[in-house]
Amino acid sequence: MIDAIFQYKFLQNALIAGIFASIVCGVIGVIIVEKRLVMMSGGIAHTSYGGVGFGYLLNFEPIIGAFIFSVIAALGIGYIKRKGGTRSDVVIGLFWSVGMALGIVFISLMPGYPPELDSYLFGNILSVTSSDLKLIAIFTIIVLLVIIILFNDWKAYLFDDEFSTIIGLKTAFMEYLLLILIAMTVVALIRVVGIILVIALLSAPAAISGLFTSKLKNQMILSVILGCIFCILGLWLSYLTDISSGAAIVILSGFAYLVAYAVKRLLSLKLNRA
């Protein structure tokens, strides 16, 4: 496969996309896991399918449509959650299902044969184009800069909402900003693992890193490294076996978490007995 990477442009694009995706999901994934926003991220991701269909219907880049719908969903869920009046899981479920339904409706309204959408639903890192790569790179750089610039604020925000308010941190702003970053991350991951499987790549590397270190910076670094490993190995498996790249990456991620959890439990039991 190493020789093939130097020969084929699509493999080079896939490798670079996997690295960018690992960076963005590594840093955001840790915050998502720590703030218990995994299902909310899933709701945002599934709502983006409406944007994909909208893009196809109006003949503009579906990824741009996915980003627009993701941001709308993120801000909508965040606003309703903060104002109260209904349970957040109900709101997430509604955005989740309505977004998917809108995507189906928009696609059905298109004249002629509907487009192939498997790469958006389940991911196909081997089909990443140069324009996709540019968009993924832009979102990754923006997310990374925001995390680095406001790193101390993120630590306070993760530590305790009340403590953050006492020290003058605007928690509402941080929450809405985080939701927009999640929307960007989702769009960056769609072409890699797809809308359906995006939750696994967002949560698995971060969850594994959380098992072995409690420091935020170390968690993010370890999560990025693990994400790169999963993406590269998944790409290699999909290239060799001709299976879905998104599925291969997610299966590796899930299996790695189970192994890491088992190792952590065994180490804890040994320490307790000692």
N, C-alpha and C positions, 0 to 999 in steps of 0.2 A: 504493500500500500504506500510505503514511503516514496518509492519510485513514481507511482501513479500521481501522487500529490504534485510533483514537479512537472508532470506531463499534462494534467487536466485542470482547467480553470475552475470547473465546478467543485472539485475537491478542495482547491485552495480557498474558494469562497466559503465552503462548508466548514473548514477548519477555523478560519478567522471568525466566522459567525458563532461557532461554538465557544471560542475563547471570549468574545465580547459578551455573549449570553451568560457565560459562567461568572464573569465579573459583575454584571448588573444583578443577576439573581443571587450571587453570593452576598453582596452588601445589603440589598433590600430584603432578601430572604431571612436574614438574621433578625431584622427589625420586625418583620411580619410574624415570625415564629414567637419572638419574645412578647409582642403585643397581642398575640392570639388573634391574628387577622387573616388566618389561612383561608377560612371559608369566605370572608369578604373578598379576598383576592380572587377566589374562584368565581364569585358572582360578577366581579368586574371583567374577568377574562371571558366568561360566557356571554355577557352582554355585548362584548366586542364583535360577536358574530353578526349582530344586526348591522354593524358598520361595514363588515365585509360585503354583505349582501347589498347594502346601500351603495357602496362603491361600484359594484358590478352593475347595478341598475342604472346609475347616472354616468357610468363610463369614466370613472376616475380611479386612482390607485386604491385598491381595497384596504391596504394597510393603513392609509390615511383615514379612511372611514372607520376602521377598527379603533384607531387612536381617539377619534372624535367621540365615538360611542363609549369608549372606556373612560374617558375623562368625565363625560356626562354622568355615567353610572357611578364613578368614584365620588364626585361631588354630591350627587343626589343621595347616595347611601350615607355619606358622611353627614350631610345636613339633617336628614331625617333621624339618624342615630343620635345626633347631638341634641336635637329638639325634643326627642322622646315622643311619646304618644302611641308608639307601637313597638313591638319587639324587633330587634335588629335582624334576627334570623328570617322573619317574615319578609322584611324589606329586601334582604339579599336574595331570597328565593324568588320574589316577584321580578326583580331586575334580571336575575339569572334566566328565568323561563321566558319573560317577555322579550329579552334581547335575542335569544335563540329563535323565538317565534317570528320576530321581525325579520331576521336574516332569511328564514324560510320563505316568508311572504315576498320579500324583495326579489329573491331569486326566482320565485314562481311568476312574478310579473314581467320578467325579462322575455323579449321575443326570441324565438328559436330554441335551440337546445341549451339547457342550463350548463354553466361552467363546472369544471371539476374542482371540488372544494376540499378534498381529502387532505391536501397539504396544509390547509388552514385549520382543520379540525384536529388532525393527528400529527401534523408536522412532517416536514421532509427537508432535512438540512442539506440534502444533496441538490435540491432545486433552488437554493438561495441565489438570487441574481446580484449583480453589482449594485443596482439601485436599492435592493433589500439591504445589502451590506452597509451601504452608506447611511441608511435610516437607522439600522441597528447601532452603528457606531456613534451616530449623533445622540441617540437616546442614552446609550451607555455612558458617554462622556458627560452629558448633562446630569444624570443621576449620580455619577461618581463625584463630580464637582460639588453638588449640593450636599452630599454626605460628608465630604472632607471639610468643606467650609464651615458647616454647622455641626461638626462632630461632637463637640462638648454639649451642645444643646440636645442632640439626639440621645446622648448618655443620660442626661437629666430627665428627658422625656420618657425614656424607657424605665428609669429608676422609680419614679413616682409622679403622678399627675399633680397631686397637691403640693409636693415639694417644688415641682417646676413652676407652679403658679406663685408660690411664696417668693422664689428668687427672681420673679419678673418675667418668666418665659411665657410667651403667648401659646398656650397649648392648643387652642383652636386653629391657629395658623399652622402649627407643626402637624396637626392631624390632617388638615386639608392638603398641606404640602406632601405629606407621606402618601396620601391617596392618589395624588397626581403622579408621584414617582412610581407607585405601584402600576398605574395605568401605562406609563412609559415602559416599565419592565415587562408587562404583559405583552405589549406590542412587539418588543424586542425578542420575546421568546416564541411568538406565534409560529414563525417560520422554522423554528428549531424543533419544538416539541408539540406545537399545536395548541388550540384553545382547550381541548378536552383534557390534555395531559399536563398543562402548564403548572398546576398546583404541585405536582410531584417534584419538578425541578426547582420550584421556589422554596419548598419546605424541606426536602430530604437533605441536601448538603448543609443547610443551616441547622437542622435538627441533629445531625451527626456531630457537627462542630460543637453544639451546645452540650453534648454528652461529655466532652473531654476538656472544655475550657469555659470559664465564666466571664473572661474579659472580652468586652465588645470588639475591640480591635483584633484580637486573636481569633475570635469566632468568625469575623468577616474574612480574614486572610485564609483561614482553614477552609471555610465554605467556598471561597473562590477556587482554591486548589482542587477541592473535591469535585466541584462543578466541571472544571476543565478535564479532570480524569474521566468523569462519567460521559461527557460529550465526546471526547476523543475515542474512548473505548466503544461507545455506542455507534459512532461514525464508522469505526473499523469493523464492528460486527455487521452493521447494515450493508457495508460495501462487500464483505465476504459472503454473506448469506442471503443478500437481496431481500431483507426484511425491512419494515418501516424503521427509519432512523429514530423518530420520536419515541416509538414503542421501545426500541432497544435502549435508549438513554434512560427512560423512565424505569424500565425493569431493573437495570443496573443500579439506579439510584435507590429504588425500593429495597432491593436485595442487600445493598451495602448498609442501609439503615438497620435492617433486621440483624445483620451480622454485628454491626457496631453496638447495637443495643444489648445483644447477647454477651458480647465481650465485656461491656461495661457492667452488666449484672454479675457476671462471674468474678470480675475483679472486686466488686463491692462485697460479694459473699466471702471471698478469701480474706479481705481486709477485716470484715466483721468477726470472722472465726479466729483471726490472729489476735 
